[in-house]
Amino acid sequence: LMTSKVTKRGCIFIGLCMQSAGVVISGQSSVLHYGNAGIFAIVGLTIFGFGTTFVTIPAMPEILDSIEERKSNFNELSLQNRVAGYFIVCQGLGESAGPLVSSLLKQELGFRNTQYALGVFVACFLAIYISACGVHGFFSLNKKV
């Protein structure tokens, strides 16, 4: 639904912003001294989860489109199978290493600082993504961007 209104790169941009904001919000409970601290974790992680769908869904078509823009001589079925394999392997590695790294960070830094560190990491990834793709056409209706 979103990719019909905004380009794939725009969806990824929105998703990364939501992910960064979500993890920072989930670490705010002890700073604001709100009575029900769990509400910040629920709201923040919900925003993070929505942001993840904005990133994950258009990522595969964006990868395929960028390869098709740069290469002209390729077997489309073979390309799709290889990219899908790489995507699944990298997703599995991230899902395996993510909890380990998060628990190590939480043990060393505490929950709030870990959430801030993850927010900064996602924001840095967003900056790298913008510099690599360029800002031009993130939200244009021209789907060739």
Residue, then its C-alpha position, 0 to 999 in steps of 0.5 A: l500500500m505504501t509503495s503505491k504512494v511513495t517510492k521504495r526508497g521513501c518507504i525504507f527512509i520512513g521505516l528507518c526513522m520509525q525504527s530509530a524513534g521507536v527504540v529511543i522511545s522504549g528507553q524513556s521510561s526511567v528518564l521521565h519518571y512516568g508511573n507506568a514505565g512499561i507503556f514506553a516499552i510497548v509504544g516504542l517497540t510497536i513503532f519499531g515493529f511498524g518501522t521494520t515492516f516499512v524496511t523489510i517489505p520493499a528491501m528485496p524489490e529495491i535490491l533487484d531494481s538497483i542490480e537491474e539498473r547497473k547490469s544489463n546481461f543477466n538471467e532474471l530467475s537466477l538473479q532473483n534466486r541468488v538475491a533471495g538466498y543472500f537476503i534470507v542468509c543475512q536475515g538469519l544471521g541478523e536474527s541470530a546475532g541480534p539477541l546476543v549483541s543486545s543482551l551483551l549491550k544491555q549487560e554492559l550499558g543498561f537498558r536505556n543506554t542500549q536503546y539509545a545506542l541502537g537508535v544511534f546505530v539505526a540513525c547512522f545506517l539511515a545517514i549511510y543509506i541516504s548518502a549512498c542512494g542520494v536524497h533525490g526522488f525519495f518521495s517523488l511519484n516517479k517510480k523509476v527512482 
